[in-house]
Amino acid sequence: MTTFARVLITTTLLSRVGFAQIPGQSTAFTVGSATASRGQTAYGAITVPAGIDSGLVIQIAVIHGARPGPVVAFVAGSHGTEYVSIVALQRFIGTIDAKALAGTIIVAPLLNVASMEQMVPHINPVDRKGMNSSYPGNRAGTQSERALALVAEQIVKPADVVVDLHGGDLDEDLRPYSYWIRTGRAQQDDASKALALAFNLDVIIVRDVDAANPASARSLSGYALSLGKTTFVAEAGRAGLVEPDAVAALVSGSQNVLASLNMTAGVVPKMEKLVYVGNDKRVLSDRPGMFYKSVERGSYVVQGQKVGHVTDYVGRVMVDWWIGGLVDWWIGGLVDWWVGGLVGWWIGGLVGQGATAL
């Protein structure tokens, strides 16, 4: 059986990356209606005008440091019921002293406002489109497309670094993890890996993409990578619960990103243990019903172990799920479930056929 390797990180694997300064950054920095002078934090919004459907207001904060440095965008709420990431960025804003900061931070805690307000996971209920799968948007399109066209222009393009935060949606029983998405461009990949390590979540999923393929650039991270940005994804939280430990993990991880880029005086903690996961899959049931787990998230399981079962809507067991049976994947304590249209097992990008030290 393939087993997951544990990696002891004994040194800080952070590269110091140089960033070009944006013209005009020395005086004031504007995103939407928020304009921050040097050493100030400003609040405002990106207003998406009405078009073929209703408009949208995306609230933002701009923290413009007293000294020059990189521009880092922190974005959450592409899925408006992933509350942990939204709350974390709200709290993160208040932890930054603009007068002590080098560079500029753009913070957008909630892109998918209708998703939150109507409690609809995964999509924007206004147009039934995903706000993490419709980049680079379309100014003449539906609400999601118009919104993402403005996010692309006003948040992603001005940024040197894009941090995409998620928070365990209503139907996801996740354990914390980061994505390191590799493009094959060594400098970009190394810089993204350094920030994923600095974020200090002890599981990193490794995914390879073709950044030149438009299909790979539909998500926020994929779009940012296609533009040559340094980017990664981090997620903590589960089932729509706002648990303090999960919020703290995303806040402290975001602070670590700034410290690793020499934007603040913070110290990046050393990673004591780390698991890399590759070849993640989603496994769907062959029938509708309800999935009941037999193991808790964070559990290590072995081949032949039962991990859950599916019932019909009156509770009769229809099928059991076993490692090496219906679910032929090794799970390194990374078990998550999605109960939705075709009920099945959404293994959250956290199930792979093995992990290695990279």
Buried (B, 14 or more C-beta within 10 A) or exposed (E): EEEBBEBEBEEBBBEEBEBEBBEEBEEBBBBBBBBBEBBBBBBBBBEBEEBEBEEBBBBBBBBBBBEBBBBBBBBBBBBBBBBBBBBBBBBBBEEBBBEEBBBBBBBBBBBBBBBBEEEBBBBBBBBEBBBBBBBBBEEEBBBBBBBBBBBBBBBBBBBBBBBBBBBBBBBBBBBBBBBBBBBEEEEBBBBBBBBBBBBBBBBBBBBEBBBEEEEBBBBBBBBBBBBEBBBBBBBBBBBBEBBEEBBBBBBBBBBBBBBBBBBBEBEBEEBEEBBBBBBBBEBEBEEBBBBBBBBEBEBBBEEEBBBBBBBEEEEEEBBEBBBEBBBEBBBBBBBBBBBBEEBBBBBBBBBBEBBBEE
